[in-house]
Every structure is written in C-alpha cells, then in structure tokens.
Amino acid sequence: MVIKNETKFTNDCVEGAMRAANFDNNKYKMFKMIYNIFGLIFGMLFVRYMVFQVMGSDKADSFMIVFYGILTALFLYIGMVAMDRNNKKKYHNIYGKMVGITFYYEVDAEKIVVHDEEQDSDTFMWEQVNRWAQDADNIYIFVGQDDSLVFSKKGFIEGTEEDLRQLAQAVIGLREESTKDV
C-alpha cells in the first residue's frame, strides 16, 4: 500500500514541528522547569518581604523587596518567554525557507519519498526515522532531533492518516523490539 499526501508548508507547520520536537526534549524541559521553579521561589520571597513591609515589621527590607522582585521577573521571563523565543528562532532558521512550498509525500513500508513544487526529491528510509508525533492538524515524522517531515491530516490523496500512524507505529515498534532482543 502506498500512502500519498500533499502538504503546503506554513508558519503553523514550523511551530507545530517545534512543539512536537520538544515533547521528547528532556534537556529543554528540565531547564525550562528549573527557571520557572526558581522564579516561583524568588516570587514567594518577594511576597514575604512585601508582607513584612505592609505590616510594618522590623524584618522589612526595601533592598530585599527589589532584589527578589528583579530575580523573580528575570527567572520567570527566561523560563516562560526567552527559551521559547530562542527555540522558535532556531526552528524558523531551519524551516523558514520552506514556508509556502507544497510537498508531495509517497510513503510505503520501506521508504518515504518527498517531492516539492520545484521537482526536488529526497528519499528517507524508515531506518532513519526516530519517532513520530501529531497534533490536531499535522503528523510529524522525525528523521533527526530537529528535522521532521510534516504531513497535513487534510492532505491525504491515497490512504488515510490512520494508515500513516499505524505504519509509523509498526516500523518504529519493530525496530525497538529488535534492539531489545540483542
């Protein structure tokens, strides 16, 4: 069975590929969590000294209020905004030139052949595929940590999105079983 798909690459595809790649990026998730936790800890200390100030306690210290306020803002900004902005910039550098191009995929049990409007062609063997992910609009087949093929769920010409998911699960599952046997 050959599965055929036509996908017009958009900015939403770039952002979807970024989110899908970060599902399994433990280093990214760990650093994001660390920055956010420290931001919350400093935020609690900021609130503590603000309460001392409001209550007129002798433990109130204006320097500590400013110090913890700055640290809270800095760590939460890095954890919530800067890391995502930097990651988005990286993905737009990788995929930015592909926006607006329509890709045609032909998938069978051995390989994935990709053609584009400019008649360029690439072939990926299933052995190159690391993993797959999906969201509401697309299915992402990863052939590297950051490199993915984006299949629009609305773009199937032959076969269905379920056929592609089953094929990806079967191929990746067989590979995982063969490595466990060794």
DRENPA-3360 file (N, C-alpha, C; in nm, 2 decimals, always signed):
BEGIN
1 = MVIKNETK = +0.08/-0.12/+0.00/+0.00/+0.00/+0.00/+0.09/+0.12/+0.00 ~ +0.06/+0.22/-0.08/+0.13/+0.35/-0.09/+0.04/+0.45/-0.04 ~ +0.09/+0.53/+0.06/+0.02/+0.64/+0.11/+0.07/+0.77/+0.05 ~ -0.02/+0.85/-0.01/+0.02/+0.98/-0.07/-0.04/+1.09/+0.00 ~ +0.04/+1.20/+0.02/-0.01/+1.32/+0.09/+0.05/+1.44/+0.02 ~ -0.03/+1.55/+0.03/+0.01/+1.68/-0.02/+0.00/+1.78/+0.09 ~ +0.11/+1.84/+0.12/+0.11/+1.94/+0.24/+0.17/+2.07/+0.20 ~ +0.10/+2.18/+0.22/+0.16/+2.31/+0.19/+0.22/+2.36/+0.33;
9 = FTNDCVEG = +0.35/+2.38/+0.32/+0.42/+2.42/+0.45/+0.39/+2.56/+0.48 ~ +0.34/+2.58/+0.61/+0.31/+2.72/+0.66/+0.38/+2.74/+0.79 ~ +0.37/+2.87/+0.84/+0.43/+2.90/+0.97/+0.37/+2.81/+1.08 ~ +0.24/+2.77/+1.07/+0.19/+2.68/+1.17/+0.26/+2.55/+1.17 ~ +0.30/+2.50/+1.05/+0.38/+2.38/+1.04/+0.51/+2.39/+1.12 ~ +0.58/+2.51/+1.10/+0.70/+2.53/+1.17/+0.68/+2.53/+1.32 ~ +0.58/+2.60/+1.37/+0.56/+2.60/+1.52/+0.51/+2.46/+1.57 ~ +0.43/+2.39/+1.49/+0.39/+2.26/+1.53/+0.51/+2.16/+1.54;
17 = AMRAANFD = +0.60/+2.17/+1.44/+0.72/+2.09/+1.44/+0.80/+2.12/+1.57 ~ +0.81/+2.25/+1.60/+0.89/+2.29/+1.72/+0.83/+2.23/+1.85 ~ +0.70/+2.24/+1.86/+0.63/+2.18/+1.98/+0.64/+2.03/+1.98 ~ +0.63/+1.97/+1.87/+0.64/+1.82/+1.86/+0.78/+1.77/+1.89 ~ +0.88/+1.85/+1.85/+1.02/+1.81/+1.88/+1.04/+1.82/+2.03 ~ +0.98/+1.92/+2.10/+1.00/+1.94/+2.24/+0.93/+1.84/+2.33 ~ +0.84/+1.76/+2.27/+0.77/+1.66/+2.35/+0.87/+1.57/+2.42 ~ +0.98/+1.53/+2.35/+1.08/+1.44/+2.40/+1.21/+1.50/+2.43;
25 = NNKYKMFK = +1.22/+1.63/+2.43/+1.35/+1.70/+2.46/+1.36/+1.73/+2.61 ~ +1.41/+1.63/+2.68/+1.42/+1.64/+2.82/+1.51/+1.75/+2.87 ~ +1.62/+1.77/+2.80/+1.71/+1.88/+2.84/+1.63/+2.02/+2.84 ~ +1.56/+2.04/+2.73/+1.48/+2.17/+2.72/+1.38/+2.18/+2.83 ~ +1.31/+2.07/+2.85/+1.20/+2.07/+2.95/+1.26/+2.09/+3.09 ~ +1.38/+2.03/+3.12/+1.44/+2.04/+3.25/+1.48/+2.18/+3.28 ~ +1.55/+2.24/+3.18/+1.59/+2.38/+3.20/+1.48/+2.48/+3.22 ~ +1.37/+2.46/+3.14/+1.25/+2.54/+3.15/+1.19/+2.53/+3.29;
33 = MIYNIFGL = +1.18/+2.40/+3.34/+1.13/+2.38/+3.47/+1.21/+2.44/+3.58 ~ +1.34/+2.43/+3.57/+1.43/+2.49/+3.67/+1.42/+2.64/+3.68 ~ +1.42/+2.71/+3.56/+1.40/+2.85/+3.56/+1.27/+2.89/+3.62 ~ +1.16/+2.82/+3.59/+1.03/+2.85/+3.64/+1.02/+2.83/+3.79 ~ +1.08/+2.72/+3.84/+1.08/+2.69/+3.98/+1.15/+2.80/+4.06 ~ +1.27/+2.83/+4.01/+1.35/+2.94/+4.08/+1.27/+3.07/+4.08 ~ +1.21/+3.10/+3.96/+1.13/+3.22/+3.96/+1.01/+3.22/+4.06 ~ +0.95/+3.11/+4.08/+0.84/+3.10/+4.18/+0.90/+3.11/+4.32;
41 = IFGMLFVR = +1.01/+3.05/+4.35/+1.07/+3.06/+4.48/+1.11/+3.21/+4.51 ~ +1.17/+3.27/+4.42/+1.20/+3.41/+4.44/+1.08/+3.50/+4.45 ~ +0.97/+3.46/+4.38/+0.85/+3.53/+4.39/+0.79/+3.52/+4.53 ~ +0.80/+3.40/+4.59/+0.75/+3.38/+4.72/+0.83/+3.46/+4.82 ~ +0.96/+3.47/+4.80/+1.04/+3.55/+4.89/+1.01/+3.70/+4.87 ~ +0.98/+3.74/+4.75/+0.94/+3.88/+4.72/+0.81/+3.91/+4.80 ~ +0.71/+3.82/+4.79/+0.58/+3.84/+4.86/+0.60/+3.84/+5.01 ~ +0.69/+3.76/+5.06/+0.72/+3.76/+5.20/+0.77/+3.89/+5.25;
49 = YMVFQVMG = +0.87/+3.95/+5.18/+0.92/+4.08/+5.22/+0.82/+4.19/+5.20 ~ +0.73/+4.18/+5.10/+0.63/+4.28/+5.08/+0.53/+4.28/+5.19 ~ +0.49/+4.16/+5.24/+0.40/+4.15/+5.36/+0.47/+4.21/+5.48 ~ +0.60/+4.18/+5.50/+0.67/+4.25/+5.62/+0.66/+4.40/+5.60 ~ +0.68/+4.45/+5.48/+0.67/+4.59/+5.46/+0.53/+4.65/+5.49 ~ +0.43/+4.58/+5.44/+0.29/+4.63/+5.47/+0.25/+4.62/+5.61 ~ +0.30/+4.52/+5.68/+0.27/+4.50/+5.82/+0.35/+4.59/+5.91 ~ +0.45/+4.65/+5.86/+0.54/+4.74/+5.94/+0.63/+4.66/+6.03;
57 = SDKADSFM = +0.67/+4.54/+5.99/+0.76/+4.46/+6.07/+0.90/+4.51/+6.06 ~ +0.97/+4.48/+6.17/+1.11/+4.52/+6.17/+1.20/+4.43/+6.07 ~ +1.14/+4.32/+6.02/+1.21/+4.24/+5.93/+1.20/+4.29/+5.78 ~ +1.12/+4.40/+5.76/+1.10/+4.45/+5.63/+1.23/+4.51/+5.58 ~ +1.27/+4.49/+5.46/+1.39/+4.54/+5.40/+1.36/+4.58/+5.25 ~ +1.37/+4.70/+5.22/+1.34/+4.75/+5.09/+1.44/+4.69/+4.98 ~ +1.56/+4.68/+5.02/+1.66/+4.62/+4.93/+1.62/+4.47/+4.89 ~ +1.57/+4.39/+4.99/+1.53/+4.26/+4.96/+1.41/+4.25/+4.87;
65 = IVFYGILT = +1.32/+4.35/+4.89/+1.20/+4.35/+4.80/+1.24/+4.37/+4.66 ~ +1.32/+4.47/+4.63/+1.37/+4.50/+4.50/+1.45/+4.38/+4.44 ~ +1.54/+4.33/+4.52/+1.63/+4.22/+4.48/+1.55/+4.10/+4.44 ~ +1.45/+4.05/+4.52/+1.37/+3.94/+4.49/+1.27/+3.97/+4.38 ~ +1.23/+4.09/+4.37/+1.14/+4.13/+4.26/+1.21/+4.12/+4.12 ~ +1.34/+4.16/+4.12/+1.41/+4.16/+4.00/+1.44/+4.01/+3.96 ~ +1.48/+3.93/+4.06/+1.51/+3.79/+4.03/+1.39/+3.71/+3.99 ~ +1.28/+3.74/+4.05/+1.15/+3.68/+4.01/+1.12/+3.71/+3.86;
73 = ALFLYIGM = +1.13/+3.84/+3.83/+1.10/+3.88/+3.69/+1.20/+3.82/+3.59 ~ +1.32/+3.82/+3.62/+1.43/+3.76/+3.54/+1.41/+3.61/+3.51 ~ +1.39/+3.53/+3.62/+1.38/+3.39/+3.60/+1.25/+3.35/+3.53 ~ +1.14/+3.41/+3.57/+1.02/+3.38/+3.50/+1.02/+3.42/+3.36 ~ +1.08/+3.54/+3.33/+1.09/+3.58/+3.19/+1.17/+3.48/+3.10 ~ +1.29/+3.43/+3.16/+1.37/+3.33/+3.09/+1.29/+3.20/+3.07 ~ +1.23/+3.15/+3.18/+1.16/+3.03/+3.17/+1.03/+3.03/+3.09 ~ +0.96/+3.14/+3.08/+0.83/+3.14/+3.01/+0.84/+3.21/+2.87;
81 = VAMDRNNK = +0.93/+3.30/+2.85/+0.93/+3.37/+2.72/+1.06/+3.35/+2.65 ~ +1.18/+3.37/+2.71/+1.30/+3.37/+2.63/+1.34/+3.24/+2.58 ~ +1.32/+3.13/+2.65/+1.36/+3.00/+2.60/+1.27/+2.96/+2.48 ~ +1.14/+2.99/+2.49/+1.05/+2.96/+2.37/+1.08/+3.05/+2.25 ~ +1.12/+3.18/+2.28/+1.15/+3.27/+2.17/+1.28/+3.22/+2.10 ~ +1.38/+3.18/+2.17/+1.50/+3.13/+2.12/+1.48/+3.00/+2.04 ~ +1.40/+2.91/+2.09/+1.37/+2.79/+2.02/+1.29/+2.82/+1.89 ~ +1.20/+2.91/+1.90/+1.12/+2.95/+1.78/+1.21/+3.00/+1.67;
89 = KKYHNIYG = +1.31/+3.09/+1.71/+1.40/+3.14/+1.62/+1.48/+3.03/+1.55 ~ +1.53/+2.94/+1.63/+1.60/+2.82/+1.57/+1.52/+2.75/+1.47 ~ +1.40/+2.72/+1.50/+1.31/+2.65/+1.40/+1.28/+2.73/+1.28 ~ +1.26/+2.86/+1.29/+1.24/+2.94/+1.18/+1.36/+2.95/+1.09 ~ +1.48/+2.94/+1.15/+1.60/+2.94/+1.07/+1.61/+2.81/+0.99 ~ +1.57/+2.70/+1.05/+1.57/+2.57/+0.99/+1.47/+2.56/+0.88 ~ +1.34/+2.60/+0.91/+1.23/+2.57/+0.82/+1.18/+2.70/+0.75 ~ +1.23/+2.82/+0.78/+1.18/+2.94/+0.72/+1.18/+2.95/+0.57;
97 = KMVGITFY = +1.27/+2.89/+0.50/+1.28/+2.89/+0.36/+1.18/+2.80/+0.29 ~ +1.12/+2.71/+0.37/+1.03/+2.61/+0.32/+0.88/+2.66/+0.33 ~ +0.86/+2.77/+0.40/+0.72/+2.82/+0.41/+0.67/+2.86/+0.27 ~ +0.55/+2.81/+0.24/+0.49/+2.84/+0.11/+0.51/+2.74/+0.01 ~ +0.59/+2.64/+0.03/+0.62/+2.53/-0.06/+0.53/+2.42/-0.04 ~ +0.48/+2.36/-0.14/+0.39/+2.24/-0.13/+0.48/+2.11/-0.14 ~ +0.47/+2.02/-0.05/+0.54/+1.90/-0.05/+0.45/+1.78/-0.08 ~ +0.50/+1.69/-0.16/+0.42/+1.57/-0.20/+0.49/+1.45/-0.15;
105 = YEVDAEKI = +0.42/+1.37/-0.06/+0.48/+1.25/+0.00/+0.43/+1.13/-0.06 ~ +0.52/+1.03/-0.08/+0.48/+0.89/-0.11/+0.54/+0.80/-0.01 ~ +0.46/+0.73/+0.07/+0.51/+0.65/+0.18/+0.47/+0.51/+0.16 ~ +0.57/+0.42/+0.17/+0.53/+0.27/+0.17/+0.61/+0.21/+0.29 ~ +0.61/+0.08/+0.30/+0.67/+0.01/+0.42/+0.82/+0.02/+0.42 ~ +0.89/+0.07/+0.31/+1.03/+0.07/+0.31/+1.09/+0.21/+0.32 ~ +1.02/+0.31/+0.26/+1.08/+0.44/+0.24/+0.97/+0.55/+0.24 ~ +1.01/+0.67/+0.25/+0.93/+0.79/+0.23/+1.00/+0.88/+0.13;
113 = VVHDEEQD = +0.93/+0.90/+0.02/+0.98/+0.98/-0.09/+0.91/+1.12/-0.08 ~ +0.99/+1.23/-0.09/+0.94/+1.36/-0.08/+0.97/+1.44/-0.20 ~ +0.87/+1.50/-0.27/+0.89/+1.58/-0.38/+0.83/+1.72/-0.35 ~ +0.89/+1.82/-0.41/+0.83/+1.95/-0.39/+0.79/+2.02/-0.53 ~ +0.74/+2.14/-0.52/+0.70/+2.21/-0.64/+0.81/+2.23/-0.74 ~ +0.93/+2.24/-0.69/+1.05/+2.27/-0.78/+1.11/+2.14/-0.83 ~ +1.05/+2.03/-0.81/+1.09/+1.90/-0.86/+1.21/+1.85/-0.79 ~ +1.24/+1.90/-0.67/+1.35/+1.84/-0.59/+1.29/+1.71/-0.52;
121 = SDTFMWEQ = +1.37/+1.62/-0.50/+1.33/+1.49/-0.44/+1.42/+1.44/-0.34 ~ +1.37/+1.39/-0.23/+1.45/+1.33/-0.12/+1.39/+1.19/-0.09 ~ +1.47/+1.10/-0.05/+1.42/+0.97/+0.00/+1.47/+0.94/+0.14 ~ +1.38/+0.91/+0.22/+1.42/+0.87/+0.36/+1.37/+0.73/+0.39 ~ +1.47/+0.65/+0.43/+1.44/+0.51/+0.47/+1.38/+0.51/+0.61 ~ +1.29/+0.41/+0.64/+1.23/+0.41/+0.77/+1.33/+0.39/+0.88 ~ +1.45/+0.34/+0.85/+1.56/+0.33/+0.95/+1.60/+0.46/+1.00 ~ +1.59/+0.57/+0.92/+1.63/+0.70/+0.96/+1.53/+0.77/+1.05;
129 = VNRWAQDA = +1.41/+0.71/+1.06/+1.30/+0.77/+1.14/+1.33/+0.74/+1.29 ~ +1.33/+0.85/+1.37/+1.35/+0.84/+1.51/+1.22/+0.81/+1.58 ~ +1.12/+0.90/+1.55/+0.99/+0.89/+1.62/+0.89/+0.97/+1.54 ~ +0.77/+0.97/+1.59/+0.66/+1.04/+1.52/+0.58/+1.11/+1.63 ~ +0.51/+1.21/+1.59/+0.41/+1.28/+1.68/+0.30/+1.34/+1.60 ~ +0.20/+1.39/+1.67/+0.09/+1.45/+1.59/+0.02/+1.56/+1.68 ~ -0.05/+1.65/+1.61/-0.13/+1.74/+1.68/-0.27/+1.74/+1.60 ~ -0.35/+1.84/+1.62/-0.48/+1.84/+1.56/-0.48/+1.85/+1.41;
137 = DNIYIFVG = -0.37/+1.92/+1.36/-0.37/+1.94/+1.21/-0.27/+1.86/+1.13 ~ -0.16/+1.81/+1.20/-0.05/+1.75/+1.13/+0.00/+1.63/+1.20 ~ +0.07/+1.55/+1.12/+0.15/+1.43/+1.17/+0.30/+1.47/+1.14 ~ +0.39/+1.45/+1.24/+0.53/+1.48/+1.22/+0.61/+1.35/+1.23 ~ +0.69/+1.33/+1.13/+0.78/+1.21/+1.12/+0.92/+1.27/+1.13 ~ +0.99/+1.23/+1.24/+1.12/+1.29/+1.27/+1.23/+1.20/+1.22 ~ +1.32/+1.26/+1.13/+1.43/+1.19/+1.08/+1.56/+1.24/+1.14 ~ +1.55/+1.32/+1.25/+1.66/+1.37/+1.33/+1.60/+1.43/+1.45;
145 = QDDSLVFS = +1.68/+1.49/+1.54/+1.63/+1.55/+1.66/+1.54/+1.67/+1.62 ~ +1.58/+1.75/+1.53/+1.50/+1.87/+1.49/+1.44/+1.87/+1.35 ~ +1.48/+1.76/+1.27/+1.43/+1.76/+1.13/+1.31/+1.67/+1.13 ~ +1.20/+1.72/+1.07/+1.08/+1.65/+1.06/+1.01/+1.67/+0.93 ~ +0.94/+1.56/+0.89/+0.85/+1.57/+0.77/+0.71/+1.60/+0.82 ~ +0.64/+1.70/+0.77/+0.51/+1.74/+0.81/+0.41/+1.69/+0.72 ~ +0.31/+1.61/+0.77/+0.20/+1.56/+0.69/+0.08/+1.63/+0.73 ~ +0.01/+1.70/+0.65/-0.12/+1.76/+0.68/-0.22/+1.65/+0.69;
153 = KKGFIEGT = -0.31/+1.65/+0.79/-0.41/+1.55/+0.80/-0.52/+1.57/+0.70 ~ -0.53/+1.69/+0.64/-0.63/+1.71/+0.54/-0.58/+1.68/+0.40 ~ -0.45/+1.65/+0.39/-0.38/+1.64/+0.26/-0.37/+1.50/+0.20 ~ -0.43/+1.40/+0.26/-0.41/+1.27/+0.21/-0.49/+1.24/+0.08 ~ -0.41/+1.20/-0.02/-0.47/+1.17/-0.15/-0.50/+1.02/-0.16 ~ -0.41/+0.94/-0.12/-0.43/+0.79/-0.11/-0.39/+0.75/+0.03 ~ -0.47/+0.66/+0.08/-0.45/+0.62/+0.22/-0.51/+0.73/+0.32 ~ -0.50/+0.70/+0.44/-0.55/+0.79/+0.54/-0.45/+0.82/+0.65;
161 = EEDLRQLA = -0.48/+0.92/+0.74/-0.39/+0.95/+0.84/-0.37/+0.83/+0.94 ~ -0.48/+0.75/+0.95/-0.47/+0.63/+1.04/-0.37/+0.53/+0.98 ~ -0.37/+0.52/+0.85/-0.28/+0.42/+0.78/-0.13/+0.47/+0.81 ~ -0.11/+0.60/+0.80/+0.03/+0.65/+0.83/+0.07/+0.63/+0.97 ~ -0.02/+0.66/+1.07/+0.01/+0.64/+1.21/+0.04/+0.49/+1.24 ~ -0.04/+0.40/+1.18/-0.02/+0.26/+1.20/+0.11/+0.21/+1.15 ~ +0.14/+0.26/+1.03/+0.27/+0.22/+0.96/+0.39/+0.27/+1.05 ~ +0.38/+0.40/+1.09/+0.49/+0.45/+1.18/+0.50/+0.38/+1.31;
169 = QAVIGLRE = +0.39/+0.35/+1.37/+0.40/+0.27/+1.50/+0.46/+0.13/+1.47 ~ +0.42/+0.07/+1.36/+0.46/-0.07/+1.34/+0.61/-0.07/+1.31 ~ +0.66/+0.02/+1.22/+0.80/+0.02/+1.19/+0.89/+0.06/+1.31 ~ +0.85/+0.16/+1.38/+0.93/+0.20/+1.50/+0.92/+0.09/+1.61 ~ +0.80/+0.03/+1.62/+0.78/-0.07/+1.72/+0.87/-0.20/+1.69 ~ +0.88/-0.23/+1.56/+0.96/-0.35/+1.52/+1.11/-0.32/+1.55 ~ +1.15/-0.20/+1.52/+1.29/-0.16/+1.55/+1.32/-0.17/+1.70 ~ +1.23/-0.12/+1.78/+1.25/-0.12/+1.93/+1.26/-0.26/+1.98;
177 = ESTKDV = +1.17/-0.35/+1.92/+1.17/-0.49/+1.96/+1.30/-0.56/+1.92 ~ +1.35/-0.53/+1.81/+1.48/-0.59/+1.76/+1.60/-0.55/+1.84 ~ +1.60/-0.42/+1.89/+1.71/-0.38/+1.98/+1.70/-0.44/+2.12 ~ +1.58/-0.47/+2.16/+1.56/-0.53/+2.29/+1.61/-0.67/+2.29 ~ +1.60/-0.74/+2.18/+1.64/-0.88/+2.17/+1.79/-0.90/+2.17 ~ +1.86/-0.79/+2.14/+2.01/-0.80/+2.13/+2.07/-0.80/+2.26;
% end
